[in-house]
């Protein structure tokens, strides 16, 4: 039994082999759908990148900084 991903790959491969057999309306519909999926995935990646940047910023702000003159010997934890 084919997985959903395998079925989608097969369908896309078939469309690439015979794009002229598909009507212009179907091509526009497929392009619109592809752009919607691309936008959703792009947004998901951007949101993950924002979360990562926020986490990195939080860690950088919380990291202890040594005293400039004494080095780590002058660092007293809270």
C-alpha positions in Angstrom: 0.0 0.0 0.0 1.3 3.4 -1.0 1.7 6.1 1.6 0.2 9.5 1.0 3.6 10.9 0.4 4.3 8.2 -2.2 1.0 8.9 -3.9 1.7 12.6 -4.0 5.2 12.0 -5.5 3.7 9.7 -8.1 1.0 12.3 -9.0 3.6 15.1 -9.3 5.9 13.0 -11.4 3.0 12.2 -13.8 2.1 15.9 -14.1 5.6 16.8 -14.9 5.7 14.2 -17.7 2.5 15.3 -19.3 1.8 19.0 -18.5 0.3 19.7 -22.0 -2.4 17.1 -21.4 -3.7 19.1 -18.5 -6.0 22.1 -19.2 -5.0 25.7 -18.5 -7.6 25.9 -15.8 -6.2 22.8 -14.1 -2.7 24.2 -14.4 -3.7 27.4 -12.7 -5.5 25.5 -9.9 -2.4 23.4 -9.4 -0.1 26.4 -9.3 -2.4 28.2 -6.8 -2.5 25.1 -4.6 1.2 24.7 -4.8 1.8 28.3 -3.8 -0.6 27.9 -0.9 1.3 24.8 0.3 4.7 26.6 -0.3 3.4 29.6 1.7 2.3 27.4 4.6 5.6 25.6 4.7 7.6 28.8 4.4 5.7 30.3 7.2 6.3 27.2 9.4 10.1 27.5 8.7 10.1 31.2 9.5 8.2 30.7 12.8 10.7 28.0 13.8 13.6 30.3 12.9 12.0 33.1 15.0 11.6 30.7 18.0 15.2 29.6 17.7 16.4 33.2 17.5 14.3 34.1 20.6 15.8 31.1 22.5 19.3 32.0 21.5 18.8 35.6 22.5 17.4 34.5 25.9 20.4 32.2 26.5 22.8 35.0 25.5 21.2 37.5 27.9 21.2 35.0 30.8 24.8 33.9 30.3 27.1 35.1 33.1 29.7 37.7 32.1 33.0 37.9 34.0 34.2 41.2 35.6 36.5 42.9 33.0 39.4 43.4 35.5 39.1 40.3 37.6 38.0 37.8 34.9 36.0 34.8 36.1 37.5 35.2 39.6 35.3 38.3 40.0 32.2 36.5 39.0 29.8 35.9 41.9 26.7 34.0 41.0 23.3 35.2 42.2 
